[in-house]
Amino acid sequence: MARARELSRSELLALKEMQLTGQITNRTLTLHLRNDDIIVQFQDGRLQLTAKGRRMLVRGSPSLWDFAS
């Protein structure tokens, strides 16, 4: 079984933005994440994580933690 790639910080931040707003402002990232089956886009423009996207977001979440505080 092939190991899933890790999401970049910008991809993780885009998914976090999507969860908060329902959109991703970076159109290129939106297309990339959709093509990788990480998100789906409905006809009305809403975005939603796929099961694969949820797994990847949870796995990558520690990289978004701020340890400086």
C-alpha positions as CSV (number, residue, x, y, z in Angstrom):
1,M,0.0,0.0,0.0
2,A,1.4,3.4,-1.0
3,R,2.1,5.9,1.8
4,A,0.0,9.1,1.5
5,R,2.0,12.2,1.0
6,E,2.2,14.8,3.7
7,L,0.4,18.1,3.2
8,S,2.4,21.3,3.0
9,R,1.9,24.0,5.6
10,S,0.1,26.2,3.0
11,E,-2.3,23.3,2.2
12,L,-3.0,22.7,5.9
13,L,-3.7,26.4,6.4
14,A,-6.0,26.3,3.4
15,L,-8.0,23.4,4.8
16,K,-8.2,25.2,8.1
17,E,-9.5,28.3,6.3
18,M,-12.0,26.1,4.5
19,Q,-13.3,24.7,7.8
20,L,-13.8,28.2,9.2
21,T,-15.2,30.0,6.1
22,G,-16.4,27.3,3.7
23,Q,-14.0,28.7,1.1
24,I,-10.3,28.8,0.2
25,T,-9.1,32.1,-1.1
26,N,-6.2,30.5,-3.1
27,R,-7.8,29.2,-6.3
28,T,-4.7,27.2,-7.3
29,L,-4.7,25.4,-3.9
30,T,-8.4,24.7,-4.2
31,L,-7.9,23.0,-7.6
32,H,-4.9,21.1,-6.4
33,L,-6.7,19.8,-3.3
34,R,-9.8,18.9,-5.3
35,N,-7.7,17.0,-7.9
36,D,-6.1,15.1,-5.1
37,D,-9.5,14.1,-3.7
38,I,-8.9,15.9,-0.5
39,I,-11.9,18.3,-0.9
40,V,-15.0,18.3,-3.0
41,Q,-16.7,21.3,-4.4
42,F,-20.4,21.4,-4.8
43,Q,-22.2,23.2,-7.7
44,D,-23.0,26.1,-5.4
45,G,-19.3,26.6,-4.7
46,R,-19.3,25.2,-1.1
47,L,-16.2,23.1,-0.3
48,Q,-16.1,20.1,2.0
49,L,-13.4,17.7,3.2
50,T,-13.4,14.2,1.9
51,A,-12.7,11.3,4.3
52,K,-9.1,11.3,2.9
53,G,-8.9,15.1,3.5
54,R,-10.1,14.7,7.1
55,R,-7.4,12.1,7.8
56,M,-4.7,14.2,6.2
57,L,-5.8,17.3,8.2
58,V,-5.7,15.5,11.5
59,R,-2.4,13.9,10.7
60,G,-0.9,17.3,9.7
61,S,-2.5,19.4,12.5
62,P,0.5,19.2,14.9
63,S,2.6,21.2,12.4
64,L,0.2,24.1,12.8
65,W,0.6,24.3,16.6
66,D,2.5,27.4,17.8
67,F,5.1,26.3,20.3
68,A,6.4,29.9,20.8
69,S,3.7,30.9,23.3
